[in-house]
Amino acid sequence: MATVTLLPKAAADLICHDEQMTIWSGDFVGALSLSGFLRTDLEYHEVAELHEVVAREIRSVIEMALGHPEARTVVKV
């Protein structure tokens, strides 16, 4: 078994694939909605854009976390 150390962007690319981002952004948007932080009259394109914005921000946070000096990302292959 080899150990590969990934740079933060490469690790985020591995973690933040489309299916995972759809799940995470849906969880965040659902939590915001259930907590009353979203309008009830959002149009379809606004909901789609909201999911894209949330996914982008989740990815940004993950990249920053993995890039933190105290973080080290290791993948065993």
Contact map, one row per residue, 1 for C-alpha under 8 A:
11100000000000000000000000000000000000000000000000000000000000000000000000011
11110000000000000000000000000000000000000000000000000000000000000000000000011
11111000000000000000000000000000000000000000000000000000000000000000000001111
01111100000000000000000000000000000000000000000000000000000000000000000001111
00111110000000000000000000000000000000000000000000000000000000000000000111100
00011111111000000000000000000000000000000000000000000000000000000000000011100
00001111111000000000000000000000000000000000000000000000000000000010000010000
00000111111100000000000000000000000000000000000000000000000000110110000010000
00000111111110000000000000000000000000000000000000000000000000100000000000000
00000111111111000000000000000000000000000000000000000000000000000000000000000
00000111111111100000000000000000000000000000000000000000000000100100000010000
00000001111111110000000000000000000000000000000000000000001001100100000000000
00000000111111111000000000000000000000000000000000000000000000000000000000000
00000000011111111000000000000000000000000000000000000000000000000000000000000
00000000001111111001000000000000000000000000000000000000000000000000000000000
00000000000111111101100000000000000000000000000000000000001000000000000000000
00000000000011111111100000000000000000000000000000000000000000000000000000000
00000000000000011111110000000000000000000000000000000000000000000000000000000
00000000000000001111111000000000000000000000000000000000000000000000000000000
00000000000000111111111100000000000000000000000000000000000000000000000000000
00000000000000011111111110000000000000000000000000000010010000000000000000000
00000000000000000111111111000000000000000000000000100010000000000000000000000
00000000000000000011111111100000000000000000000000000000000000000000000000000
00000000000000000001111111110000000000000000000000000010010000000000000000000
00000000000000000000111111111000000000000000000000110110010000000000000000000
00000000000000000000011111111100000000000000000000100000000000000000000000000
00000000000000000000001111111110000000000000000000000000000000000000000000000
00000000000000000000000111111111000000000000000000000100000000000000000000000
00000000000000000000000011111111100000000000000001100100000000000000000000000
00000000000000000000000001111111110000000000000000000000000000000000000000000
00000000000000000000000000111111111000000000000000000000000000000000000000000
00000000000000000000000000011111111111000000000000000000000000000000000000000
00000000000000000000000000001111111111100000000000000000000000000000000000000
00000000000000000000000000000111111110000000000000000000000000000000000000000
00000000000000000000000000000011111110000000000000000000000000000000000000000
00000000000000000000000000000001111111100000000000000000000000000000000000000
00000000000000000000000000000001111111100000000000000000000000000000000000000
00000000000000000000000000000001100111110000000000000000000000000000000000000
00000000000000000000000000000000100111111100000000000000000000000000000000000
00000000000000000000000000000000000001111100000000000000000000000000000000000
00000000000000000000000000000000000000111110000000000000000000000000000000000
00000000000000000000000000000000000000111111011000000000000000000000000000000
00000000000000000000000000000000000000001111111000000000000000000000000000000
00000000000000000000000000000000000000000111111100000000000000000000000000000
00000000000000000000000000000000000000000011111110000000000000000000000000000
00000000000000000000000000000000000000000111111111000000000000000000000000000
00000000000000000000000000000000000000000111111111100000000000000000000000000
00000000000000000000000000000000000000000001111111110000000000000000000000000
00000000000000000000000000000000000000000000111111111000000000000000000000000
00000000000000000000000000001000000000000000011111111100000000000000000000000
00000000000000000000010011001000000000000000001111111110000000000000000000000
00000000000000000000000010000000000000000000000111111111000000000000000000000
00000000000000000000000000000000000000000000000011111111100000000000000000000
00000000000000000000000010011000000000000000000001111111110000000000000000000
00000000000000000000110110000000000000000000000000111111111000000000000000000
00000000000000000000000000000000000000000000000000011111111100000000000000000
00000000000000000000000000000000000000000000000000001111111110000000000000000
00000000000000000000100110000000000000000000000000000111111111000000000000000
00000000000100010000000000000000000000000000000000000011111111100000000000000
00000000000000000000000000000000000000000000000000000001111111110000000000000
00000000000000000000000000000000000000000000000000000000111111111000000000000
00000000000100000000000000000000000000000000000000000000011111111100000000000
00000001101100000000000000000000000000000000000000000000001111111110000000000
00000001000000000000000000000000000000000000000000000000000111111111000000000
00000000000000000000000000000000000000000000000000000000000011111111001000000
00000001001100000000000000000000000000000000000000000000000001111111001110000
00000011000000000000000000000000000000000000000000000000000000111111101100000
00000000000000000000000000000000000000000000000000000000000000011111111000000
00000000000000000000000000000000000000000000000000000000000000000011111100000
00000000000000000000000000000000000000000000000000000000000000000001111100000
00000000000000000000000000000000000000000000000000000000000000001111111110000
00001000000000000000000000000000000000000000000000000000000000000110111111000
00001111001000000000000000000000000000000000000000000000000000000100001111100
00111100000000000000000000000000000000000000000000000000000000000000000111110
00111100000000000000000000000000000000000000000000000000000000000000000011111
11110000000000000000000000000000000000000000000000000000000000000000000001111
11110000000000000000000000000000000000000000000000000000000000000000000000111
